Amino acid sequence: MPNHPPQEPRLADSIIDAQIAEQSGKPETGQLFFGMAIVIISTLLTTYFVGTNWGWWGKMRSAMEKAAIVIERIPKSFDEWEASTDDEKLDQASIEQLELADYVVRRYTNKITGETVSLIFMIGPTGRLTAHTPQICFGGRNYKMDSPHPIPVSFPYEGGEDSAENKNVFAKIMFRNQSVNGGVKLFYYGVSTGQNWMPITDTSRSDLQFYRFLYKLQLEAYAGDESGEGDDVIARFLNVFLPIIRSELVECF
């Protein structure tokens, strides 16, 4: 019998074989749709429970919206103080990192003395707001803390009575500039669930874990003298400011 050379595979046949092999490796249509359905249902359930937990629906969402209105009602002028600049904007990365519902950044000037106090008033998740303090955000910028720990400073809660249950407490820290010119910067900061103001401590996150969101108030100003122990401009500001915003606060959940 004559010997015939083996036939080379046709290009069309190779393409068909490749398509067959590809199809054999794919799941059946029914399996594919079932898998997609599982993914979609899981995503919807996760979104629902996270939304419910963090307040994007129902009672929590309503409370967050009311809390945001409080921010808008913070006066620009009261007593001897007046907003000296337009409200500043935080960068988008900070807003997303803190997951803020709303905020205001404003600088007030005393119309008599010319002193200035910078204020940041925020509303957001408890864990985020209690994690960020001036020690973390401000320390290291050529400033050094004067004391190893923040100092608690009390202010009347309502009226003139002073008791453990009837006061606002803020954390106070001082940073000294390490440059030749020096200078001392004061910081006060605290959080509120809609009642008293409390200093942020190492245990605040666990102590307030059952609250989904909080108010946070942080103020800064330059000290009147190099020691930082003289007349405290932020303390004078808070004595006037806290009673004004007290009635506007909404109970947090």
Short mmCIF file of the C-alpha atoms (twelve columns), coordinates in Angstrom:
data_MODEL
# 
_entry.id   MODEL 
# 
loop_
_atom_site.group_PDB 
_atom_site.id 
_atom_site.type_symbol 
_atom_site.label_atom_id 
_atom_site.label_alt_id 
_atom_site.label_comp_id 
_atom_site.label_asym_id 
_atom_site.label_seq_id 
_atom_site.Cartn_x 
_atom_site.Cartn_y 
_atom_site.Cartn_z 
_atom_site.pdbx_PDB_model_num 
ATOM 1   C CA . MET A 1   0.000   0.000  0.000  1 
ATOM 2   C CA . PRO A 2   1.296   3.470  -0.830 1 
ATOM 3   C CA . ASN A 3   2.452   5.561  2.043  1 
ATOM 4   C CA . HIS A 4   0.590   8.880  2.377  1 
ATOM 5   C CA . PRO A 5   2.010   11.731 4.434  1 
ATOM 6   C CA . PRO A 6   -0.116  12.592 7.490  1 
ATOM 7   C CA . GLN A 7   -2.579  15.369 6.893  1 
ATOM 8   C CA . GLU A 8   -1.908  18.629 8.710  1 
ATOM 9   C CA . PRO A 9   -4.833  19.793 10.805 1 
ATOM 10  C CA . ARG A 10  -6.841  22.528 9.228  1 
ATOM 11  C CA . LEU A 11  -6.900  25.925 10.883 1 
ATOM 12  C CA . ALA A 12  -10.691 25.781 11.078 1 
ATOM 13  C CA . ASP A 13  -10.534 22.453 12.897 1 
ATOM 14  C CA . SER A 14  -8.074  23.828 15.432 1 
ATOM 15  C CA . ILE A 15  -10.371 26.749 16.172 1 
ATOM 16  C CA . ILE A 16  -13.357 24.413 16.620 1 
ATOM 17  C CA . ASP A 17  -11.342 22.145 18.959 1 
ATOM 18  C CA . ALA A 18  -10.318 25.167 21.024 1 
ATOM 19  C CA . GLN A 19  -13.947 26.317 21.299 1 
ATOM 20  C CA . ILE A 20  -15.040 22.837 22.395 1 
ATOM 21  C CA . ALA A 21  -12.314 22.724 25.038 1 
ATOM 22  C CA . GLU A 22  -13.282 26.200 26.271 1 
ATOM 23  C CA . GLN A 23  -16.957 25.292 26.505 1 
ATOM 24  C CA . SER A 24  -16.193 22.092 28.413 1 
ATOM 25  C CA . GLY A 25  -14.383 24.126 31.061 1 
ATOM 26  C CA . LYS A 26  -17.339 26.488 31.685 1 
ATOM 27  C CA . PRO A 27  -20.067 25.744 34.218 1 
ATOM 28  C CA . GLU A 28  -23.511 25.001 32.957 1 
ATOM 29  C CA . THR A 29  -25.861 27.946 32.520 1 
ATOM 30  C CA . GLY A 30  -28.011 26.898 35.468 1 
ATOM 31  C CA . GLN A 31  -25.015 26.711 37.793 1 
ATOM 32  C CA . LEU A 32  -23.801 30.116 36.647 1 
ATOM 33  C CA . PHE A 33  -27.151 31.813 37.344 1 
ATOM 34  C CA . PHE A 34  -27.427 30.100 40.730 1 
ATOM 35  C CA . GLY A 35  -23.988 31.355 41.773 1 
ATOM 36  C CA . MET A 36  -24.799 34.889 40.633 1 
ATOM 37  C CA . ALA A 37  -28.075 34.818 42.570 1 
ATOM 38  C CA . ILE A 38  -26.262 33.805 45.776 1 
ATOM 39  C CA . VAL A 39  -23.789 36.683 45.398 1 
ATOM 40  C CA . ILE A 40  -26.559 39.233 44.756 1 
ATOM 41  C CA . ILE A 41  -28.684 38.053 47.696 1 
ATOM 42  C CA . SER A 42  -25.682 38.076 50.043 1 
ATOM 43  C CA . THR A 43  -24.772 41.612 48.973 1 
ATOM 44  C CA . LEU A 44  -28.335 42.875 49.491 1 
ATOM 45  C CA . LEU A 45  -28.595 41.254 52.937 1 
ATOM 46  C CA . THR A 46  -25.223 42.665 54.020 1 
ATOM 47  C CA . THR A 47  -26.190 46.136 52.824 1 
ATOM 48  C CA . TYR A 48  -29.520 45.931 54.653 1 
ATOM 49  C CA . PHE A 49  -28.072 44.808 57.991 1 
ATOM 50  C CA . VAL A 50  -25.163 47.278 57.853 1 
ATOM 51  C CA . GLY A 51  -27.565 50.059 56.913 1 
ATOM 52  C CA . THR A 52  -29.926 49.169 59.708 1 
ATOM 53  C CA . ASN A 53  -27.099 48.894 62.208 1 
ATOM 54  C CA . TRP A 54  -25.490 52.203 61.314 1 
ATOM 55  C CA . GLY A 55  -28.652 54.158 60.848 1 
ATOM 56  C CA . TRP A 56  -29.219 54.685 57.152 1 
ATOM 57  C CA . TRP A 57  -32.850 53.617 57.551 1 
ATOM 58  C CA . GLY A 58  -35.595 54.209 60.081 1 
ATOM 59  C CA . LYS A 59  -35.130 55.796 63.467 1 
ATOM 60  C CA . MET A 60  -31.346 56.119 63.280 1 
ATOM 61  C CA . ARG A 61  -31.436 57.912 59.952 1 
ATOM 62  C CA . SER A 62  -34.011 60.354 61.297 1 
ATOM 63  C CA . ALA A 63  -31.807 61.050 64.321 1 
ATOM 64  C CA . MET A 64  -28.776 61.664 62.116 1 
ATOM 65  C CA . GLU A 65  -30.732 64.122 59.975 1 
ATOM 66  C CA . LYS A 66  -31.859 66.023 63.090 1 
ATOM 67  C CA . ALA A 67  -28.294 66.068 64.350 1 
ATOM 68  C CA . ALA A 68  -27.145 67.552 61.048 1 
ATOM 69  C CA . ILE A 69  -29.661 70.385 61.459 1 
ATOM 70  C CA . VAL A 70  -28.040 71.218 64.806 1 
ATOM 71  C CA . ILE A 71  -24.770 71.858 62.989 1 
ATOM 72  C CA . GLU A 72  -26.483 74.394 60.731 1 
ATOM 73  C CA . ARG A 73  -27.911 76.234 63.767 1 
ATOM 74  C CA . ILE A 74  -24.588 76.952 65.439 1 
ATOM 75  C CA . PRO A 75  -24.579 80.769 65.562 1 
ATOM 76  C CA . LYS A 76  -21.917 82.785 63.793 1 
ATOM 77  C CA . SER A 77  -22.243 85.614 66.285 1 
ATOM 78  C CA . PHE A 78  -22.964 85.543 70.031 1 
ATOM 79  C CA . ASP A 79  -21.931 87.538 73.065 1 
ATOM 80  C CA . GLU A 80  -18.446 89.001 72.331 1 
ATOM 81  C CA . TRP A 81  -17.653 86.403 69.662 1 
ATOM 82  C CA . GLU A 82  -18.133 86.589 65.910 1 
ATOM 83  C CA . ALA A 83  -17.110 84.334 63.030 1 
ATOM 84  C CA . SER A 84  -14.160 86.111 61.441 1 
ATOM 85  C CA . THR A 85  -13.827 83.935 58.322 1 
ATOM 86  C CA . ASP A 86  -16.029 81.877 56.052 1 
ATOM 87  C CA . ASP A 87  -16.534 78.272 57.143 1 
ATOM 88  C CA . GLU A 88  -13.647 76.092 56.033 1 
ATOM 89  C CA . LYS A 89  -13.944 72.750 54.237 1 
ATOM 90  C CA . LEU A 90  -12.266 69.525 55.252 1 
ATOM 91  C CA . ASP A 91  -10.642 67.550 52.496 1 
ATOM 92  C CA . GLN A 92  -12.726 64.728 51.078 1 
ATOM 93  C CA . ALA A 93  -10.317 62.069 52.326 1 
ATOM 94  C CA . SER A 94  -10.790 63.204 55.941 1 
ATOM 95  C CA . ILE A 95  -14.578 63.296 55.581 1 
ATOM 96  C CA . GLU A 96  -14.605 59.748 54.215 1 
ATOM 97  C CA . GLN A 97  -12.121 58.471 56.780 1 
ATOM 98  C CA . LEU A 98  -14.147 59.853 59.684 1 
ATOM 99  C CA . GLU A 99  -17.470 58.973 57.965 1 
ATOM 100 C CA . LEU A 100 -18.877 62.342 59.034 1 
ATOM 101 C CA . ALA A 101 -22.600 62.974 58.763 1 
ATOM 102 C CA . ASP A 102 -21.969 66.709 58.968 1 
ATOM 103 C CA . TYR A 103 -19.448 69.181 60.364 1 
ATOM 104 C CA . VAL A 104 -18.505 72.840 60.681 1 
ATOM 105 C CA . VAL A 105 -15.007 74.345 60.783 1 
ATOM 106 C CA . ARG A 106 -15.089 77.960 61.897 1 
ATOM 107 C CA . ARG A 107 -12.847 80.624 63.437 1 
ATOM 108 C CA . TYR A 108 -14.290 83.047 65.980 1 
ATOM 109 C CA . THR A 109 -12.765 86.385 66.992 1 
ATOM 110 C CA . ASN A 110 -13.465 88.248 70.209 1 
ATOM 111 C CA . LYS A 111 -14.747 91.683 69.190 1 
ATOM 112 C CA . ILE A 112 -13.208 93.331 72.266 1 
ATOM 113 C CA . THR A 113 -9.849  91.594 72.776 1 
ATOM 114 C CA . GLY A 114 -9.120  90.412 69.231 1 
ATOM 115 C CA . GLU A 115 -8.394  86.843 70.424 1 
ATOM 116 C CA . THR A 116 -9.305  83.992 68.103 1 
ATOM 117 C CA . VAL A 117 -10.592 80.469 68.721 1 
ATOM 118 C CA . SER A 118 -10.849 77.825 65.999 1 
ATOM 119 C CA . LEU A 119 -13.710 75.361 66.313 1 
ATOM 120 C CA . ILE A 120 -14.478 72.015 64.708 1 
ATOM 121 C CA . PHE A 121 -17.926 70.574 65.463 1 
ATOM 122 C CA . MET A 122 -18.576 67.114 64.012 1 
ATOM 123 C CA . ILE A 123 -21.212 64.400 63.945 1 
ATOM 124 C CA . GLY A 124 -20.204 60.880 63.032 1 
ATOM 125 C CA . PRO A 125 -19.696 57.245 64.124 1 
ATOM 126 C CA . THR A 126 -18.538 56.724 67.690 1 
ATOM 127 C CA . GLY A 127 -15.503 54.610 66.842 1 
ATOM 128 C CA . ARG A 128 -14.154 57.096 64.323 1 
ATOM 129 C CA . LEU A 129 -14.618 60.235 66.422 1 
ATOM 130 C CA . THR A 130 -13.157 58.792 69.622 1 
ATOM 131 C CA . ALA A 131 -10.082 57.455 67.803 1 
ATOM 132 C CA . HIS A 132 -8.864  60.806 66.451 1 
ATOM 133 C CA . THR A 133 -7.466  63.204 69.055 1 
ATOM 134 C CA . PRO A 134 -5.025  66.143 68.823 1 
ATOM 135 C CA . GLN A 135 -2.253  63.915 70.169 1 
ATOM 136 C CA . ILE A 136 -2.585  61.830 67.007 1 
ATOM 137 C CA . CYS A 137 -3.508  64.477 64.454 1 
ATOM 138 C CA . PHE A 138 -1.401  67.420 65.676 1 
ATOM 139 C CA . GLY A 139 1.536   65.886 67.479 1 
ATOM 140 C CA . GLY A 140 4.752   65.694 65.512 1 
ATOM 141 C CA . ARG A 141 4.292   69.001 63.657 1 
ATOM 142 C CA . ASN A 142 7.264   70.591 65.433 1 
ATOM 143 C CA . TYR A 143 5.140   70.719 68.590 1 
ATOM 144 C CA . LYS A 144 5.611   68.750 71.799 1 
ATOM 145 C CA . MET A 145 3.016   68.099 74.486 1 
ATOM 146 C CA . ASP A 146 3.675   69.939 77.750 1 
ATOM 147 C CA . SER A 147 2.220   67.133 79.869 1 
ATOM 148 C CA . PRO A 148 2.101   63.359 79.408 1 
ATOM 149 C CA . HIS A 149 -1.688  63.257 79.738 1 
ATOM 150 C CA . PRO A 150 -4.632  65.561 78.942 1 
ATOM 151 C CA . ILE A 151 -5.992  67.647 81.826 1 
ATOM 152 C CA . PRO A 152 -9.755  67.403 82.569 1 
ATOM 153 C CA . VAL A 153 -11.473 70.795 82.744 1 
ATOM 154 C CA . SER A 154 -15.058 71.117 84.024 1 
ATOM 155 C CA . PHE A 155 -17.776 73.560 82.971 1 
ATOM 156 C CA . PRO A 156 -21.305 73.981 84.387 1 
ATOM 157 C CA . TYR A 157 -23.872 71.755 82.689 1 
ATOM 158 C CA . GLU A 158 -26.992 73.827 83.407 1 
ATOM 159 C CA . GLY A 159 -27.358 76.772 85.716 1 
ATOM 160 C CA . GLY A 160 -24.606 77.451 88.196 1 
ATOM 161 C CA . GLU A 161 -24.660 74.193 90.151 1 
ATOM 162 C CA . ASP A 162 -21.461 72.190 90.205 1 
ATOM 163 C CA . SER A 163 -21.750 68.481 90.913 1 
ATOM 164 C CA . ALA A 164 -20.496 65.237 89.425 1 
ATOM 165 C CA . GLU A 165 -23.775 64.754 87.557 1 
ATOM 166 C CA . ASN A 166 -24.165 68.382 86.546 1 
ATOM 167 C CA . LYS A 167 -21.080 69.395 84.585 1 
ATOM 168 C CA . ASN A 168 -19.395 69.199 81.215 1 
ATOM 169 C CA . VAL A 169 -15.828 67.946 81.145 1 
ATOM 170 C CA . PHE A 170 -13.345 68.491 78.319 1 
ATOM 171 C CA . ALA A 171 -9.816  67.225 77.851 1 
ATOM 172 C CA . LYS A 172 -7.223  70.010 77.673 1 
ATOM 173 C CA . ILE A 173 -3.731  69.662 76.268 1 
ATOM 174 C CA . MET A 174 -0.969  72.149 75.485 1 
ATOM 175 C CA . PHE A 175 1.597   71.857 72.704 1 
ATOM 176 C CA . ARG A 176 4.797   73.906 72.817 1 
ATOM 177 C CA . ASN A 177 6.431   74.896 69.533 1 
ATOM 178 C CA . GLN A 178 10.020  73.665 69.407 1 
ATOM 179 C CA . SER A 179 11.187  76.411 67.031 1 
ATOM 180 C CA . VAL A 180 13.163  79.488 68.093 1 
ATOM 181 C CA . ASN A 181 10.088  81.718 68.373 1 
ATOM 182 C CA . GLY A 182 8.263   79.152 70.506 1 
ATOM 183 C CA . GLY A 183 4.624   79.633 71.374 1 
ATOM 184 C CA . VAL A 184 2.032   77.446 73.105 1 
ATOM 185 C CA . LYS A 185 -1.118  76.120 71.481 1 
ATOM 186 C CA . LEU A 186 -4.136  75.021 73.520 1 
ATOM 187 C CA . PHE A 187 -6.561  72.264 72.568 1 
ATOM 188 C CA . TYR A 188 -9.861  71.332 74.179 1 
ATOM 189 C CA . TYR A 189 -11.863 68.350 72.969 1 
ATOM 190 C CA . GLY A 190 -14.827 66.252 74.064 1 
ATOM 191 C CA . VAL A 191 -17.801 64.221 72.872 1 
ATOM 192 C CA . SER A 192 -21.485 64.216 73.747 1 
ATOM 193 C CA . THR A 193 -24.395 61.824 73.339 1 
ATOM 194 C CA . GLY A 194 -26.753 64.776 73.439 1 
ATOM 195 C CA . GLN A 195 -26.393 65.407 77.173 1 
ATOM 196 C CA . ASN A 196 -23.163 66.192 79.042 1 
ATOM 197 C CA . TRP A 197 -19.854 66.687 77.282 1 
ATOM 198 C CA . MET A 198 -17.191 64.118 78.174 1 
ATOM 199 C CA . PRO A 199 -13.434 64.052 77.584 1 
ATOM 200 C CA . ILE A 200 -12.105 61.446 75.154 1 
ATOM 201 C CA . THR A 201 -10.047 58.867 77.057 1 
ATOM 202 C CA . ASP A 202 -8.426  55.544 76.273 1 
ATOM 203 C CA . THR A 203 -11.662 53.770 77.233 1 
ATOM 204 C CA . SER A 204 -14.141 56.076 75.444 1 
ATOM 205 C CA . ARG A 205 -14.567 53.761 72.488 1 
ATOM 206 C CA . SER A 206 -15.606 50.824 74.672 1 
ATOM 207 C CA . ASP A 207 -17.532 52.966 77.183 1 
ATOM 208 C CA . LEU A 208 -19.663 54.457 74.380 1 
ATOM 209 C CA . GLN A 209 -19.849 51.387 72.133 1 
ATOM 210 C CA . PHE A 210 -23.654 51.220 72.350 1 
ATOM 211 C CA . TYR A 211 -23.980 54.661 70.768 1 
ATOM 212 C CA . ARG A 212 -23.883 54.584 66.988 1 
ATOM 213 C CA . PHE A 213 -22.969 58.248 66.605 1 
ATOM 214 C CA . LEU A 214 -21.773 61.167 68.687 1 
ATOM 215 C CA . TYR A 215 -21.156 64.883 68.669 1 
ATOM 216 C CA . LYS A 216 -17.510 65.910 68.866 1 
ATOM 217 C CA . LEU A 217 -16.256 69.384 69.674 1 
ATOM 218 C CA . GLN A 218 -12.614 70.382 69.308 1 
ATOM 219 C CA . LEU A 219 -11.194 73.878 69.814 1 
ATOM 220 C CA . GLU A 220 -7.736  75.355 69.478 1 
ATOM 221 C CA . ALA A 221 -6.117  78.723 70.204 1 
ATOM 222 C CA . TYR A 222 -2.756  80.228 71.032 1 
ATOM 223 C CA . ALA A 223 -2.052  80.698 74.723 1 
ATOM 224 C CA . GLY A 224 -1.939  84.224 76.066 1 
ATOM 225 C CA . ASP A 225 1.540   83.724 77.536 1 
ATOM 226 C CA . GLU A 226 4.463   81.373 77.057 1 
ATOM 227 C CA . SER A 227 3.608   79.286 80.106 1 
ATOM 228 C CA . GLY A 228 0.121   78.482 78.837 1 
ATOM 229 C CA . GLU A 229 -1.146  78.859 82.407 1 
ATOM 230 C CA . GLY A 230 -2.505  82.397 82.094 1 
ATOM 231 C CA . ASP A 231 -5.963  83.567 81.084 1 
ATOM 232 C CA . ASP A 232 -7.470  80.679 79.097 1 
ATOM 233 C CA . VAL A 233 -9.287  82.030 76.036 1 
ATOM 234 C CA . ILE A 234 -10.895 78.674 75.145 1 
ATOM 235 C CA . ALA A 235 -12.323 78.294 78.649 1 
ATOM 236 C CA . ARG A 236 -13.906 81.721 78.364 1 
ATOM 237 C CA . PHE A 237 -15.292 80.832 74.936 1 
ATOM 238 C CA . LEU A 238 -16.810 77.544 76.154 1 
ATOM 239 C CA . ASN A 239 -18.459 79.197 79.156 1 
ATOM 240 C CA . VAL A 240 -20.562 81.187 76.693 1 
ATOM 241 C CA . PHE A 241 -20.821 78.700 73.835 1 
ATOM 242 C CA . LEU A 242 -21.931 75.529 75.658 1 
ATOM 243 C CA . PRO A 243 -25.208 76.927 77.075 1 
ATOM 244 C CA . ILE A 244 -26.138 78.242 73.619 1 
ATOM 245 C CA . ILE A 245 -25.876 74.865 71.884 1 
ATOM 246 C CA . ARG A 246 -27.171 72.781 74.806 1 
ATOM 247 C CA . SER A 247 -30.836 73.056 73.797 1 
ATOM 248 C CA . GLU A 248 -30.052 72.189 70.172 1 
ATOM 249 C CA . LEU A 249 -28.436 68.826 70.820 1 
ATOM 250 C CA . VAL A 250 -30.337 65.688 69.794 1 
ATOM 251 C CA . GLU A 251 -30.225 62.488 71.837 1 
ATOM 252 C CA . CYS A 252 -27.826 60.046 70.160 1 
ATOM 253 C CA . PHE A 253 -28.487 56.326 69.708 1 
# 
